[in-house]
Amino acid sequence: MFDINLLPSESHSRVDSYSLNTQTLNLFIKRDDLIHPVISGNKWRKLKYNILYAQRNQVEGIITFGGAYSNHLIATALAAKISQLKCVGIVRGEELSYHSNTILSYCTSLGADLTFVSRKEYALRDETIYKQQLLTTYKNYLIIPEGGRNYHGILGCMEIMKETSNDYDYVCVSQGTSTTSVGILLTIPEKTKLIVCPALKGFDSINEMSQAMLTMGFEKEFVRDKLTQVIVLQTDILGKYGKASRELKNFNTELYDRTKINFDITYNAKSLFMLDDFIKKKSLFEDKILYIHTGGFS
Ligand SMILES: Cc1ncc(COP(=O)(O)O)c(C=O)c1O
């Protein structure tokens, strides 16, 4: 069963102290990347209650969505296999196949049934009619939105801070769909600021986080107040989604030399680059800062 076999190792609760630049800092890294080699970091958090829900409701399988290099797709394929659920992956790009890259071939080897669709069709993924059509083909399946962005995903991410002292001045996390950051925002104390680093150019962090909390049923006033704790650091100056400039690559190499921790370029290295810059600009050398390592590969 999912929650027995995949119980995260204790080591992920580690919060170690690091320095990013030459000055001494109160910087800590929460090692959610150590939860599981594949279902790592926020993937585990976002899938946990979705899979439990699927099991409790005796669904036959999961349908989810992702791009060619989706960390979420591969994590869902494995979580479904371990939980004895079928998995259907709707993949963006009809030009792709199982052989296009190691992520897609690994998903297939795990038994996931991948369907490659046009970008136009993929854009319909959150439309009710499209989802109803999918559920006509795949009866008794549970749809998990792209990136695990739903109520159960947020619920899982609300457990991250419980494993820390939760008394930081700043907590920093990368952002894709905003599910992880919303889970964190809902559980940090008022005095803590949440720094979010969206990986996608043009991502409207505040609006996305607001929508996610309102959909969960929180009052408008509460959502507005909570969002005053958020600081957005845009990462687009570091290059396109999934791409790394030389500067970013060098930063990531230096980061590895200092910490001996691998950080993926798309989300974590970019976010740490922005955090480093923010710390220097604001001279946050006395403040207690927590960085959440969200795992990931590319
Ligand atoms: C490694 C990694 N970090 C961060 C994120 C962004 O998380 P979220 O979509 O919950 O904002 C993702 C995407 O799921 C990811 O794969």
The ligand as an ORCA input file, in Angstrom:
! r2SCAN-3c Opt
* xyz 0 1
  C      11.071     19.994     -8.459
  C       9.881     20.871     -8.441
  N       9.878     21.932     -7.632
  C       8.830     22.777     -7.584
  C       7.711     22.569     -8.351
  C       6.588     23.537     -8.258
  O       5.620     23.110     -7.352
  P       4.125     23.614     -7.454
  O       3.592     23.156     -8.774
  O       3.434     22.951     -6.331
  O       4.133     25.092     -7.357
  C       7.647     21.456     -9.203
  C       6.446     21.166     -9.997
  O       5.631     20.397     -9.550
  C       8.753     20.571     -9.241
  O       8.768     19.500    -10.051
*
